[in-house]
Amino acid sequence: MTETSTAPTTVPATPDPAADSEVVGAAVAAAGRGLIDRETVAEVVALCAVAGEHLLVVGAPGTAKSEAVRRVAGQLGGRYFEYLLGRFTEPNELFGPVDLRSLREGRVEFETAGMLPEAEIAFLDEVFLGSTAVLNTLLGLLNERVFRRGRTVLDSPLRVCVGAANHLPDDPALAAFADRFLARVFVEPVADARLEELLEAGRRPAVTSTGTGGPGGLLAAVDRLAAAARACDLDEVTPLLGTALRRLRGAGVPVSDRRAVRSQKLVASAAVLDGRTTASARDLWVLPLIAPTADTQALARDTLADLVEKAANRSLVHAAEELSRSTAARAERLTRTGTALLAEHRTLPDGRDSRLRLEAALREIDAGFEPADLPAALAGIRAELVATVAPS
């Protein structure tokens, strides 16, 4: 399910939300290539990193949850921490061992170098299997971005923590901990119709990091986008957001006051990742992410269908399409897919033919849009595809 990465991306030297969204979007797209049907996971990791919120990914074992997160972390750069939790995981395995030198002097402090408190992106597999001691310490770290244990008090640089689980917990005692993960993505095994793609992708070389932007990679761009999201103008979209949240509650989707307020961070982050500083209805596709279960997420999509009919995002094309099912989002995704396929086709050596993939993209465009309804950008891509696959 892997392939080699694209060339390094240049990070803008001065703050520019549109330019930052472009380079971050390109990095996330590179992370998602070869991950069949997991592009949405990669994109929502980036969305949450900009929003400063945490993500829960729920799906059966072997569905590439960790691979998707690993790839995004590799593209964005920075310090990454990953761990598989179990019933007998000790707090020291995540947060660091006791500093023996300090202990000899009568102080209980901890060595946190290379551990979760100093990570910038983290992935915790089987996150609900942690002990009470582990989860209680995690709760403060995730909520406040501060690690407190013994005499050690450390401001954490954590942008996003991704928790993974095979299923949602039944234990009500875990509800407060689970609520720290604002966004949720539910994954299923790759559909039978795409098994050939899965097999082909699995034969490609492993993807590698682009190594962009120095030691922090693209995290500087992520941080600038996060600052832009905090300053994003939400006045225009607030009435629509209020309507959407009332609809969700009325339909039976549980949305607490806290999650309703925090949903604005996802909306603002979607806007800046789309290159804008003012949020609009185009950004409401993020709202199903706050639904707590796969069933309520599907219900949220149906309930909000008319409010998100024009939703799309130029950086997060797969996530916007999956969560909104809008034609605008589909057009954005097909435009990006067609552009990437054409670029790849032109760089292939003689004897390598990618016409089948180009023809498949062309068929998808024609199946989804009437000629008169094609957006200009997609119409241009379609014309290039036709010219490329035409017999010479």
Contacts in CASP RR format, 6 or more apart in sequence:
PFRMAT RR
TARGET T0000
AUTHOR 0000-0000-0000
METHOD contacts of the structure
MODEL  1
MTETSTAPTTVPATPDPAADSEVVGAAVAAAGRGLIDRETVAEVVALCAV
AGEHLLVVGAPGTAKSEAVRRVAGQLGGRYFEYLLGRFTEPNELFGPVDL
RSLREGRVEFETAGMLPEAEIAFLDEVFLGSTAVLNTLLGLLNERVFRRG
RTVLDSPLRVCVGAANHLPDDPALAAFADRFLARVFVEPVADARLEELLE
AGRRPAVTSTGTGGPGGLLAAVDRLAAAARACDLDEVTPLLGTALRRLRG
AGVPVSDRRAVRSQKLVASAAVLDGRTTASARDLWVLPLIAPTADTQALA
RDTLADLVEKAANRSLVHAAEELSRSTAARAERLTRTGTALLAEHRTLPD
GRDSRLRLEAALREIDAGFEPADLPAALAGIRAELVATVAPS
1 34 0 8 1.000
1 35 0 8 1.000
1 36 0 8 1.000
1 64 0 8 1.000
1 67 0 8 1.000
1 198 0 8 1.000
1 201 0 8 1.000
1 202 0 8 1.000
1 204 0 8 1.000
2 34 0 8 1.000
2 201 0 8 1.000
2 202 0 8 1.000
2 204 0 8 1.000
2 205 0 8 1.000
2 206 0 8 1.000
2 207 0 8 1.000
3 33 0 8 1.000
3 34 0 8 1.000
3 201 0 8 1.000
3 204 0 8 1.000
3 205 0 8 1.000
3 207 0 8 1.000
4 204 0 8 1.000
4 205 0 8 1.000
4 207 0 8 1.000
4 208 0 8 1.000
5 30 0 8 1.000
5 75 0 8 1.000
5 207 0 8 1.000
5 208 0 8 1.000
5 209 0 8 1.000
5 210 0 8 1.000
6 26 0 8 1.000
6 30 0 8 1.000
6 210 0 8 1.000
7 210 0 8 1.000
8 210 0 8 1.000
8 211 0 8 1.000
8 212 0 8 1.000
8 213 0 8 1.000
9 23 0 8 1.000
9 26 0 8 1.000
9 27 0 8 1.000
9 210 0 8 1.000
9 212 0 8 1.000
9 218 0 8 1.000
10 23 0 8 1.000
10 212 0 8 1.000
11 20 0 8 1.000
11 23 0 8 1.000
11 212 0 8 1.000
11 213 0 8 1.000
11 217 0 8 1.000
11 218 0 8 1.000
11 220 0 8 1.000
11 221 0 8 1.000
12 19 0 8 1.000
12 20 0 8 1.000
12 23 0 8 1.000
12 221 0 8 1.000
15 224 0 8 1.000
15 227 0 8 1.000
15 228 0 8 1.000
17 224 0 8 1.000
17 225 0 8 1.000
17 228 0 8 1.000
17 272 0 8 1.000
17 275 0 8 1.000
17 276 0 8 1.000
17 277 0 8 1.000
18 275 0 8 1.000
18 276 0 8 1.000
20 221 0 8 1.000
20 222 0 8 1.000
20 224 0 8 1.000
20 225 0 8 1.000
20 228 0 8 1.000
20 272 0 8 1.000
21 225 0 8 1.000
21 272 0 8 1.000
21 273 0 8 1.000
21 274 0 8 1.000
21 275 0 8 1.000
21 314 0 8 1.000
21 315 0 8 1.000
22 275 0 8 1.000
22 315 0 8 1.000
23 212 0 8 1.000
23 218 0 8 1.000
23 221 0 8 1.000
24 46 0 8 1.000
24 50 0 8 1.000
24 76 0 8 1.000
24 218 0 8 1.000
24 221 0 8 1.000
24 222 0 8 1.000
24 225 0 8 1.000
24 273 0 8 1.000
24 315 0 8 1.000
25 46 0 8 1.000
25 273 0 8 1.000
25 315 0 8 1.000
25 316 0 8 1.000
27 72 0 8 1.000
27 75 0 8 1.000
27 76 0 8 1.000
27 210 0 8 1.000
27 212 0 8 1.000
27 218 0 8 1.000
28 42 0 8 1.000
28 43 0 8 1.000
28 45 0 8 1.000
28 46 0 8 1.000
28 72 0 8 1.000
28 75 0 8 1.000
28 315 0 8 1.000
28 316 0 8 1.000
29 39 0 8 1.000
29 317 0 8 1.000
29 336 0 8 1.000
29 340 0 8 1.000
30 75 0 8 1.000
30 207 0 8 1.000
30 210 0 8 1.000
31 42 0 8 1.000
31 68 0 8 1.000
31 71 0 8 1.000
31 72 0 8 1.000
31 74 0 8 1.000
31 75 0 8 1.000
31 207 0 8 1.000
32 38 0 8 1.000
32 39 0 8 1.000
32 42 0 8 1.000
32 68 0 8 1.000
32 71 0 8 1.000
32 72 0 8 1.000
33 207 0 8 1.000
33 340 0 8 1.000
34 201 0 8 1.000
34 202 0 8 1.000
34 204 0 8 1.000
34 207 0 8 1.000
35 41 0 8 1.000
35 42 0 8 1.000
35 64 0 8 1.000
35 67 0 8 1.000
35 68 0 8 1.000
35 71 0 8 1.000
35 201 0 8 1.000
36 190 0 8 1.000
36 194 0 8 1.000
36 197 0 8 1.000
36 198 0 8 1.000
36 201 0 8 1.000
37 187 0 8 1.000
37 190 0 8 1.000
37 191 0 8 1.000
37 194 0 8 1.000
38 63 0 8 1.000
38 64 0 8 1.000
38 65 0 8 1.000
38 67 0 8 1.000
38 68 0 8 1.000
38 187 0 8 1.000
39 318 0 8 1.000
39 319 0 8 1.000
40 185 0 8 1.000
40 318 0 8 1.000
40 319 0 8 1.000
40 322 0 8 1.000
40 323 0 8 1.000
41 57 0 8 1.000
41 64 0 8 1.000
41 65 0 8 1.000
41 68 0 8 1.000
41 69 0 8 1.000
41 185 0 8 1.000
41 187 0 8 1.000
42 68 0 8 1.000
42 69 0 8 1.000
42 71 0 8 1.000
42 72 0 8 1.000
43 315 0 8 1.000
43 316 0 8 1.000
43 317 0 8 1.000
43 318 0 8 1.000
43 319 0 8 1.000
44 55 0 8 1.000
44 183 0 8 1.000
44 185 0 8 1.000
44 289 0 8 1.000
44 316 0 8 1.000
44 319 0 8 1.000
45 55 0 8 1.000
45 68 0 8 1.000
45 69 0 8 1.000
45 72 0 8 1.000
45 121 0 8 1.000
45 160 0 8 1.000
45 162 0 8 1.000
46 72 0 8 1.000
46 76 0 8 1.000
46 222 0 8 1.000
46 273 0 8 1.000
46 315 0 8 1.000
46 316 0 8 1.000
47 183 0 8 1.000
47 266 0 8 1.000
47 269 0 8 1.000
47 270 0 8 1.000
47 273 0 8 1.000
47 286 0 8 1.000
47 316 0 8 1.000
47 319 0 8 1.000
48 54 0 8 1.000
48 55 0 8 1.000
48 160 0 8 1.000
48 162 0 8 1.000
48 182 0 8 1.000
48 183 0 8 1.000
48 266 0 8 1.000
48 269 0 8 1.000
49 76 0 8 1.000
49 121 0 8 1.000
49 159 0 8 1.000
49 160 0 8 1.000
49 222 0 8 1.000
49 226 0 8 1.000
50 222 0 8 1.000
50 225 0 8 1.000
50 226 0 8 1.000
50 229 0 8 1.000
50 269 0 8 1.000
50 272 0 8 1.000
50 273 0 8 1.000
51 182 0 8 1.000
51 183 0 8 1.000
51 226 0 8 1.000
51 229 0 8 1.000
51 265 0 8 1.000
51 266 0 8 1.000
51 268 0 8 1.000
51 269 0 8 1.000
52 159 0 8 1.000
52 160 0 8 1.000
52 226 0 8 1.000
52 265 0 8 1.000
52 269 0 8 1.000
53 160 0 8 1.000
53 181 0 8 1.000
53 182 0 8 1.000
53 183 0 8 1.000
53 262 0 8 1.000
53 265 0 8 1.000
53 266 0 8 1.000
54 142 0 8 1.000
54 160 0 8 1.000
54 161 0 8 1.000
54 162 0 8 1.000
54 163 0 8 1.000
54 180 0 8 1.000
54 181 0 8 1.000
54 182 0 8 1.000
54 183 0 8 1.000
55 160 0 8 1.000
55 161 0 8 1.000
55 162 0 8 1.000
55 163 0 8 1.000
55 181 0 8 1.000
55 182 0 8 1.000
55 183 0 8 1.000
55 184 0 8 1.000
55 185 0 8 1.000
56 127 0 8 1.000
56 162 0 8 1.000
56 163 0 8 1.000
56 164 0 8 1.000
56 165 0 8 1.000
56 178 0 8 1.000
56 181 0 8 1.000
56 183 0 8 1.000
56 184 0 8 1.000
56 185 0 8 1.000
57 65 0 8 1.000
57 68 0 8 1.000
57 69 0 8 1.000
57 162 0 8 1.000
57 163 0 8 1.000
57 164 0 8 1.000
57 165 0 8 1.000
57 184 0 8 1.000
57 185 0 8 1.000
57 186 0 8 1.000
57 187 0 8 1.000
58 164 0 8 1.000
58 165 0 8 1.000
58 166 0 8 1.000
58 167 0 8 1.000
58 168 0 8 1.000
58 184 0 8 1.000
58 185 0 8 1.000
58 186 0 8 1.000
58 187 0 8 1.000
58 294 0 8 1.000
59 65 0 8 1.000
59 164 0 8 1.000
59 165 0 8 1.000
59 166 0 8 1.000
59 167 0 8 1.000
59 186 0 8 1.000
59 187 0 8 1.000
59 188 0 8 1.000
60 166 0 8 1.000
60 187 0 8 1.000
60 188 0 8 1.000
60 189 0 8 1.000
61 166 0 8 1.000
63 187 0 8 1.000
63 188 0 8 1.000
63 189 0 8 1.000
64 187 0 8 1.000
65 125 0 8 1.000
65 164 0 8 1.000
65 187 0 8 1.000
66 82 0 8 1.000
66 123 0 8 1.000
66 125 0 8 1.000
66 164 0 8 1.000
69 82 0 8 1.000
69 121 0 8 1.000
69 123 0 8 1.000
69 162 0 8 1.000
69 164 0 8 1.000
70 80 0 8 1.000
70 82 0 8 1.000
70 123 0 8 1.000
71 207 0 8 1.000
72 121 0 8 1.000
73 80 0 8 1.000
73 121 0 8 1.000
73 123 0 8 1.000
74 80 0 8 1.000
74 209 0 8 1.000
74 210 0 8 1.000
74 211 0 8 1.000
75 209 0 8 1.000
75 210 0 8 1.000
75 212 0 8 1.000
75 218 0 8 1.000
76 121 0 8 1.000
76 217 0 8 1.000
76 218 0 8 1.000
76 219 0 8 1.000
76 222 0 8 1.000
77 120 0 8 1.000
77 121 0 8 1.000
77 209 0 8 1.000
77 211 0 8 1.000
77 212 0 8 1.000
77 216 0 8 1.000
77 217 0 8 1.000
77 218 0 8 1.000
77 219 0 8 1.000
78 120 0 8 1.000
78 121 0 8 1.000
78 215 0 8 1.000
78 216 0 8 1.000
78 217 0 8 1.000
78 219 0 8 1.000
79 114 0 8 1.000
79 118 0 8 1.000
79 119 0 8 1.000
79 120 0 8 1.000
79 121 0 8 1.000
79 157 0 8 1.000
80 119 0 8 1.000
80 120 0 8 1.000
80 121 0 8 1.000
80 122 0 8 1.000
80 123 0 8 1.000
81 114 0 8 1.000
81 115 0 8 1.000
81 116 0 8 1.000
81 118 0 8 1.000
81 119 0 8 1.000
81 121 0 8 1.000
81 122 0 8 1.000
81 123 0 8 1.000
82 122 0 8 1.000
82 123 0 8 1.000
82 124 0 8 1.000
82 125 0 8 1.000
83 89 0 8 1.000
83 93 0 8 1.000
83 94 0 8 1.000
83 116 0 8 1.000
83 123 0 8 1.000
83 124 0 8 1.000
83 125 0 8 1.000
84 125 0 8 1.000
84 126 0 8 1.000
85 94 0 8 1.000
85 124 0 8 1.000
85 125 0 8 1.000
85 126 0 8 1.000
85 127 0 8 1.000
85 129 0 8 1.000
85 130 0 8 1.000
85 134 0 8 1.000
86 126 0 8 1.000
86 129 0 8 1.000
86 130 0 8 1.000
86 131 0 8 1.000
87 129 0 8 1.000
87 130 0 8 1.000
87 131 0 8 1.000
88 131 0 8 1.000
89 129 0 8 1.000
89 130 0 8 1.000
89 131 0 8 1.000
89 134 0 8 1.000
90 134 0 8 1.000
91 131 0 8 1.000
91 133 0 8 1.000
91 134 0 8 1.000
91 137 0 8 1.000
91 149 0 8 1.000
92 98 0 8 1.000
92 110 0 8 1.000
94 115 0 8 1.000
94 116 0 8 1.000
94 134 0 8 1.000
94 137 0 8 1.000
94 138 0 8 1.000
95 110 0 8 1.000
95 112 0 8 1.000
95 115 0 8 1.000
95 116 0 8 1.000
95 117 0 8 1.000
95 137 0 8 1.000
95 147 0 8 1.000
95 149 0 8 1.000
96 110 0 8 1.000
96 111 0 8 1.000
96 112 0 8 1.000
96 115 0 8 1.000
96 117 0 8 1.000
97 110 0 8 1.000
97 111 0 8 1.000
98 108 0 8 1.000
98 109 0 8 1.000
98 110 0 8 1.000
98 111 0 8 1.000
99 107 0 8 1.000
99 109 0 8 1.000
99 110 0 8 1.000
99 111 0 8 1.000
102 108 0 8 1.000
102 109 0 8 1.000
102 151 0 8 1.000
103 109 0 8 1.000
107 151 0 8 1.000
108 150 0 8 1.000
108 151 0 8 1.000
109 150 0 8 1.000
109 151 0 8 1.000
109 152 0 8 1.000
110 149 0 8 1.000
110 150 0 8 1.000
110 152 0 8 1.000
112 118 0 8 1.000
112 147 0 8 1.000
112 152 0 8 1.000
112 154 0 8 1.000
116 122 0 8 1.000
116 141 0 8 1.000
116 147 0 8 1.000
116 158 0 8 1.000
117 141 0 8 1.000
117 147 0 8 1.000
117 154 0 8 1.000
117 156 0 8 1.000
118 154 0 8 1.000
118 156 0 8 1.000
118 157 0 8 1.000
119 156 0 8 1.000
119 157 0 8 1.000
119 158 0 8 1.000
120 157 0 8 1.000
120 158 0 8 1.000
120 159 0 8 1.000
120 216 0 8 1.000
120 219 0 8 1.000
121 158 0 8 1.000
121 159 0 8 1.000
121 160 0 8 1.000
121 161 0 8 1.000
121 162 0 8 1.000
122 158 0 8 1.000
122 160 0 8 1.000
122 161 0 8 1.000
122 162 0 8 1.000
123 161 0 8 1.000
123 162 0 8 1.000
123 163 0 8 1.000
123 164 0 8 1.000
124 138 0 8 1.000
124 161 0 8 1.000
124 162 0 8 1.000
124 163 0 8 1.000
124 164 0 8 1.000
125 163 0 8 1.000
125 164 0 8 1.000
126 164 0 8 1.000
126 165 0 8 1.000
126 166 0 8 1.000
127 163 0 8 1.000
127 164 0 8 1.000
127 165 0 8 1.000
128 165 0 8 1.000
128 169 0 8 1.000
128 171 0 8 1.000
128 174 0 8 1.000
128 177 0 8 1.000
128 178 0 8 1.000
135 174 0 8 1.000
135 177 0 8 1.000
137 147 0 8 1.000
137 148 0 8 1.000
137 149 0 8 1.000
138 177 0 8 1.000
139 176 0 8 1.000
139 177 0 8 1.000
139 180 0 8 1.000
140 146 0 8 1.000
140 148 0 8 1.000
141 147 0 8 1.000
141 156 0 8 1.000
141 158 0 8 1.000
142 158 0 8 1.000
142 161 0 8 1.000
142 180 0 8 1.000
143 180 0 8 1.000
145 155 0 8 1.000
145 156 0 8 1.000
145 157 0 8 1.000
145 158 0 8 1.000
146 153 0 8 1.000
146 154 0 8 1.000
146 155 0 8 1.000
146 156 0 8 1.000
147 153 0 8 1.000
147 154 0 8 1.000
147 156 0 8 1.000
159 219 0 8 1.000
159 222 0 8 1.000
159 223 0 8 1.000
159 226 0 8 1.000
163 181 0 8 1.000
168 178 0 8 1.000
168 292 0 8 1.000
168 293 0 8 1.000
169 178 0 8 1.000
178 292 0 8 1.000
179 256 0 8 1.000
179 258 0 8 1.000
179 259 0 8 1.000
182 259 0 8 1.000
182 262 0 8 1.000
182 263 0 8 1.000
182 265 0 8 1.000
182 266 0 8 1.000
182 289 0 8 1.000
182 290 0 8 1.000
183 266 0 8 1.000
183 286 0 8 1.000
183 289 0 8 1.000
183 290 0 8 1.000
184 289 0 8 1.000
184 290 0 8 1.000
184 291 0 8 1.000
184 292 0 8 1.000
184 297 0 8 1.000
185 289 0 8 1.000
186 293 0 8 1.000
186 294 0 8 1.000
186 297 0 8 1.000
190 197 0 8 1.000
190 198 0 8 1.000
211 217 0 8 1.000
212 218 0 8 1.000
213 220 0 8 1.000
225 269 0 8 1.000
225 272 0 8 1.000
225 273 0 8 1.000
226 269 0 8 1.000
228 272 0 8 1.000
228 277 0 8 1.000
229 265 0 8 1.000
229 268 0 8 1.000
229 269 0 8 1.000
229 271 0 8 1.000
229 272 0 8 1.000
230 268 0 8 1.000
231 277 0 8 1.000
232 268 0 8 1.000
232 271 0 8 1.000
232 272 0 8 1.000
232 277 0 8 1.000
232 278 0 8 1.000
232 279 0 8 1.000
233 277 0 8 1.000
233 278 0 8 1.000
233 279 0 8 1.000
234 241 0 8 1.000
234 264 0 8 1.000
234 267 0 8 1.000
234 268 0 8 1.000
234 279 0 8 1.000
236 278 0 8 1.000
236 279 0 8 1.000
236 280 0 8 1.000
237 267 0 8 1.000
237 279 0 8 1.000
237 280 0 8 1.000
237 281 0 8 1.000
237 283 0 8 1.000
237 284 0 8 1.000
240 281 0 8 1.000
240 284 0 8 1.000
240 307 0 8 1.000
241 263 0 8 1.000
241 264 0 8 1.000
241 267 0 8 1.000
241 284 0 8 1.000
241 287 0 8 1.000
243 307 0 8 1.000
244 284 0 8 1.000
244 287 0 8 1.000
244 304 0 8 1.000
244 307 0 8 1.000
245 255 0 8 1.000
245 260 0 8 1.000
245 263 0 8 1.000
245 287 0 8 1.000
247 303 0 8 1.000
247 304 0 8 1.000
247 307 0 8 1.000
248 255 0 8 1.000
248 287 0 8 1.000
248 291 0 8 1.000
248 300 0 8 1.000
248 303 0 8 1.000
248 304 0 8 1.000
249 255 0 8 1.000
251 299 0 8 1.000
251 300 0 8 1.000
251 303 0 8 1.000
252 296 0 8 1.000
252 299 0 8 1.000
253 291 0 8 1.000
253 296 0 8 1.000
253 299 0 8 1.000
253 300 0 8 1.000
253 303 0 8 1.000
254 292 0 8 1.000
254 296 0 8 1.000
255 263 0 8 1.000
255 290 0 8 1.000
255 291 0 8 1.000
259 290 0 8 1.000
262 290 0 8 1.000
263 286 0 8 1.000
263 287 0 8 1.000
263 290 0 8 1.000
266 286 0 8 1.000
266 287 0 8 1.000
266 289 0 8 1.000
266 290 0 8 1.000
267 279 0 8 1.000
267 283 0 8 1.000
267 284 0 8 1.000
267 286 0 8 1.000
267 287 0 8 1.000
268 279 0 8 1.000
268 283 0 8 1.000
269 286 0 8 1.000
270 279 0 8 1.000
270 283 0 8 1.000
270 285 0 8 1.000
270 286 0 8 1.000
270 313 0 8 1.000
270 316 0 8 1.000
270 320 0 8 1.000
271 277 0 8 1.000
271 278 0 8 1.000
271 279 0 8 1.000
271 280 0 8 1.000
271 282 0 8 1.000
271 283 0 8 1.000
273 313 0 8 1.000
273 315 0 8 1.000
273 316 0 8 1.000
274 282 0 8 1.000
274 283 0 8 1.000
274 312 0 8 1.000
274 313 0 8 1.000
274 314 0 8 1.000
274 315 0 8 1.000
275 314 0 8 1.000
275 315 0 8 1.000
281 307 0 8 1.000
281 308 0 8 1.000
281 310 0 8 1.000
281 311 0 8 1.000
282 310 0 8 1.000
282 311 0 8 1.000
282 312 0 8 1.000
282 313 0 8 1.000
282 328 0 8 1.000
283 311 0 8 1.000
283 313 0 8 1.000
284 304 0 8 1.000
284 307 0 8 1.000
284 308 0 8 1.000
284 311 0 8 1.000
284 324 0 8 1.000
285 308 0 8 1.000
285 311 0 8 1.000
285 312 0 8 1.000
285 313 0 8 1.000
285 319 0 8 1.000
285 320 0 8 1.000
285 323 0 8 1.000
285 324 0 8 1.000
285 326 0 8 1.000
285 329 0 8 1.000
286 323 0 8 1.000
287 300 0 8 1.000
287 304 0 8 1.000
287 308 0 8 1.000
287 323 0 8 1.000
288 297 0 8 1.000
288 300 0 8 1.000
288 301 0 8 1.000
288 304 0 8 1.000
288 323 0 8 1.000
289 297 0 8 1.000
289 323 0 8 1.000
291 297 0 8 1.000
291 299 0 8 1.000
291 300 0 8 1.000
301 323 0 8 1.000
301 324 0 8 1.000
301 325 0 8 1.000
305 325 0 8 1.000
308 323 0 8 1.000
308 324 0 8 1.000
308 325 0 8 1.000
308 326 0 8 1.000
309 324 0 8 1.000
309 326 0 8 1.000
309 327 0 8 1.000
309 328 0 8 1.000
310 326 0 8 1.000
310 328 0 8 1.000
311 320 0 8 1.000
311 324 0 8 1.000
311 326 0 8 1.000
311 328 0 8 1.000
311 329 0 8 1.000
312 320 0 8 1.000
312 321 0 8 1.000
312 324 0 8 1.000
312 326 0 8 1.000
312 328 0 8 1.000
312 329 0 8 1.000
312 331 0 8 1.000
312 332 0 8 1.000
313 319 0 8 1.000
313 320 0 8 1.000
313 329 0 8 1.000
313 332 0 8 1.000
314 332 0 8 1.000
314 336 0 8 1.000
317 329 0 8 1.000
317 332 0 8 1.000
317 333 0 8 1.000
317 336 0 8 1.000
318 333 0 8 1.000
320 326 0 8 1.000
320 329 0 8 1.000
320 332 0 8 1.000
320 333 0 8 1.000
321 329 0 8 1.000
321 330 0 8 1.000
321 332 0 8 1.000
321 333 0 8 1.000
327 368 0 8 1.000
327 369 0 8 1.000
327 373 0 8 1.000
328 375 0 8 1.000
330 368 0 8 1.000
331 369 0 8 1.000
331 374 0 8 1.000
331 375 0 8 1.000
331 377 0 8 1.000
331 378 0 8 1.000
334 361 0 8 1.000
334 364 0 8 1.000
334 365 0 8 1.000
334 378 0 8 1.000
334 381 0 8 1.000
335 375 0 8 1.000
335 377 0 8 1.000
335 378 0 8 1.000
335 381 0 8 1.000
337 361 0 8 1.000
338 358 0 8 1.000
338 361 0 8 1.000
338 381 0 8 1.000
338 385 0 8 1.000
339 381 0 8 1.000
341 354 0 8 1.000
341 357 0 8 1.000
341 358 0 8 1.000
341 361 0 8 1.000
341 385 0 8 1.000
342 358 0 8 1.000
342 381 0 8 1.000
342 384 0 8 1.000
342 385 0 8 1.000
342 388 0 8 1.000
344 354 0 8 1.000
345 354 0 8 1.000
345 355 0 8 1.000
345 357 0 8 1.000
345 358 0 8 1.000
345 388 0 8 1.000
348 354 0 8 1.000
355 388 0 8 1.000
355 389 0 8 1.000
358 385 0 8 1.000
358 388 0 8 1.000
358 389 0 8 1.000
359 389 0 8 1.000
361 385 0 8 1.000
362 382 0 8 1.000
362 385 0 8 1.000
362 386 0 8 1.000
362 389 0 8 1.000
365 374 0 8 1.000
365 378 0 8 1.000
365 381 0 8 1.000
365 382 0 8 1.000
365 385 0 8 1.000
366 382 0 8 1.000
369 378 0 8 1.000
374 382 0 8 1.000
END
